Amino acid sequence: MAGEGTVLLEGVRLVFRNFSGRESDFNREGDRNFGVIIPDEKIANAMVADGWNIKTLKPSEEDKEEGIEEGPPWLPVKVGYGKGRPPSIYMCTQGGRKRTPLTEETVHELDWAEITNVDLMVRPYHYDVHGRQGISAYVQTMYVTIEEDPLRAKYEALDEEPA
């Protein structure tokens, strides 16, 4: 855990990526969000006790065959632009050769990226709506390491300004 109620999650896996905010059966148009698998059950249980909106994935067919009745815990995370402090999101290439800050206009690139690692700090937003109370998670800071496309890396220098 980090300061001011924030939670640091390192080496996590993302699910249900919707950085572009596209409309779907589970999402309103413009709502940018994703899920993060909570790898440590102790952390998940502590977050539930604190009021975070932890959910559980449905087990895969393979899990069901092995007698596993529920999947891993996950946290829905919102990517908030336009209200309050915007998130700091960086896309890094594997090997650490390049770090690119992502903006509201470019964060959609993460929807289809080949992600190898995610380190994430989420900040809480305490809500009380129609008698339901809890904590929603918002991205504060996130570093996403991606598998670098060899052609993109080869031609990336063409986009750089000459010295």
C-alpha positions as CSV (number, residue, x, y, z in Angstrom):
1,M,0.0,0.0,0.0
2,A,1.1,3.6,-0.6
3,G,0.2,7.0,0.9
4,E,-3.1,8.8,1.1
5,G,-5.1,5.6,0.5
6,T,-3.4,4.9,-2.8
7,V,-2.5,1.3,-3.7
8,L,0.6,0.2,-5.5
9,L,0.2,-2.9,-7.7
10,E,3.4,-4.1,-9.5
11,G,3.8,-6.8,-12.2
12,V,0.0,-7.1,-12.7
13,R,-2.1,-8.3,-15.6
14,L,-4.8,-6.2,-17.3
15,V,-8.2,-7.5,-18.4
16,F,-11.1,-5.9,-20.1
17,R,-9.1,-3.1,-21.7
18,N,-11.1,-0.1,-22.9
19,F,-8.7,2.9,-22.9
20,S,-10.5,4.3,-25.9
21,G,-13.8,4.6,-24.1
22,R,-15.8,2.7,-26.7
23,E,-19.4,1.7,-26.0
24,S,-20.2,-1.9,-25.3
25,D,-22.7,-4.1,-23.4
26,F,-20.7,-3.3,-20.2
27,N,-19.5,0.3,-20.9
28,R,-21.0,3.7,-21.7
29,E,-19.5,5.6,-24.6
30,G,-16.6,7.7,-23.3
31,D,-15.9,5.7,-20.1
32,R,-12.3,4.7,-20.2
33,N,-11.4,1.8,-18.0
34,F,-9.9,-1.7,-17.5
35,G,-9.6,-4.4,-15.0
36,V,-6.5,-5.4,-13.1
37,I,-6.0,-8.9,-11.7
38,I,-5.0,-8.8,-8.0
39,P,-2.3,-11.4,-7.8
40,D,-2.1,-11.6,-4.0
41,E,-5.2,-12.8,-2.2
42,K,-4.1,-11.1,1.0
43,I,-4.0,-7.7,-0.8
44,A,-7.4,-8.5,-2.4
45,N,-8.9,-9.3,1.0
46,A,-7.5,-6.2,2.6
47,M,-8.9,-4.1,-0.2
48,V,-12.4,-5.7,0.2
49,A,-12.2,-5.0,3.9
50,D,-11.4,-1.3,3.1
51,G,-14.4,-1.0,0.8
52,W,-12.7,-1.3,-2.7
53,N,-14.9,-2.7,-5.5
54,I,-13.1,-6.0,-5.9
55,K,-14.8,-8.5,-8.2
56,T,-14.1,-12.2,-9.1
57,L,-13.6,-13.5,-12.6
58,K,-15.6,-16.5,-13.7
59,P,-13.5,-19.6,-13.8
60,S,-12.2,-20.9,-17.1
61,E,-13.4,-24.2,-18.5
62,E,-10.0,-25.7,-17.5
63,D,-10.4,-24.3,-14.0
64,K,-13.9,-25.9,-13.7
65,E,-12.5,-29.3,-14.8
66,E,-10.0,-29.0,-12.0
67,G,-12.7,-28.2,-9.5
68,I,-11.8,-24.5,-9.2
69,E,-15.1,-22.7,-8.5
70,E,-14.1,-19.1,-8.9
71,G,-11.5,-17.1,-10.9
72,P,-9.0,-14.6,-9.5
73,P,-9.9,-11.4,-7.9
74,W,-9.8,-8.2,-10.1
75,L,-10.3,-4.5,-9.6
76,P,-12.2,-2.3,-12.1
77,V,-10.0,0.8,-12.7
78,K,-11.2,4.1,-14.3
79,V,-9.0,6.3,-16.4
80,G,-10.3,9.8,-15.7
81,Y,-9.7,12.7,-17.9
82,G,-11.5,16.1,-17.7
83,K,-12.2,16.0,-13.9
84,G,-9.5,16.6,-11.4
85,R,-5.9,15.6,-11.9
86,P,-5.3,13.5,-15.1
87,P,-3.5,10.2,-14.8
88,S,0.2,9.9,-15.6
89,I,0.4,6.9,-18.0
90,Y,3.6,5.9,-19.7
91,M,4.2,3.3,-22.4
92,C,7.7,1.7,-22.2
93,T,9.4,-0.5,-24.6
94,Q,10.8,-3.8,-23.4
95,G,14.4,-3.3,-22.4
96,G,13.7,0.2,-21.3
97,R,15.0,1.9,-24.4
98,K,12.1,4.3,-24.7
99,R,9.3,5.8,-22.4
100,T,6.4,7.6,-24.0
101,P,3.9,9.6,-22.0
102,L,0.4,8.8,-23.2
103,T,-2.3,11.5,-23.3
104,E,-6.1,11.4,-23.6
105,E,-5.6,11.3,-27.4
106,T,-3.0,8.5,-27.4
107,V,-3.9,6.3,-24.4
108,H,-6.1,4.1,-26.7
109,E,-2.9,2.5,-28.1
110,L,-3.0,0.3,-25.0
111,D,-6.2,-1.4,-26.1
112,W,-4.3,-3.6,-28.5
113,A,-0.7,-3.5,-27.4
114,E,1.3,-6.6,-26.6
115,I,1.8,-5.9,-22.8
116,T,4.6,-7.6,-21.0
117,N,4.4,-5.8,-17.6
118,V,2.2,-3.3,-15.7
119,D,3.1,-1.3,-12.6
120,L,0.2,0.8,-11.4
121,M,-0.7,3.2,-8.6
122,V,-4.5,3.6,-8.1
123,R,-6.1,6.3,-6.0
124,P,-9.4,5.9,-4.2
125,Y,-12.6,7.8,-4.9
126,H,-15.2,7.3,-2.1
127,Y,-18.7,7.2,-3.4
128,D,-22.2,7.2,-1.8
129,V,-24.8,6.8,-4.5
130,H,-28.4,5.8,-3.7
131,G,-27.4,4.2,-0.5
132,R,-24.5,2.2,-2.0
133,Q,-21.1,3.1,-0.7
134,G,-17.7,2.0,-1.7
135,I,-14.4,3.0,-3.3
136,S,-13.8,3.3,-7.0
137,A,-10.3,3.0,-8.3
138,Y,-8.7,5.6,-10.6
139,V,-5.3,5.5,-12.3
140,Q,-2.9,7.8,-10.6
141,T,0.3,6.6,-12.2
142,M,0.9,3.7,-14.6
143,Y,3.9,2.3,-16.5
144,V,3.0,-0.2,-19.2
145,T,5.8,-2.2,-20.8
146,I,5.0,-3.4,-24.3
147,E,6.5,-5.8,-26.7
148,E,8.2,-3.6,-29.2
149,D,7.1,-3.9,-32.9
150,P,10.4,-4.3,-34.9
151,L,9.1,-2.2,-37.8
152,R,7.8,0.5,-35.6
153,A,11.2,0.7,-33.9
154,K,13.0,0.7,-37.2
155,Y,11.1,3.6,-38.6
156,E,10.4,5.6,-35.4
157,A,13.4,7.8,-36.1
158,L,11.6,9.3,-39.1
159,D,9.2,11.0,-36.7
160,E,11.9,12.7,-34.7
161,E,12.8,16.3,-35.3
162,P,16.2,16.8,-36.8
163,A,18.8,18.4,-34.4
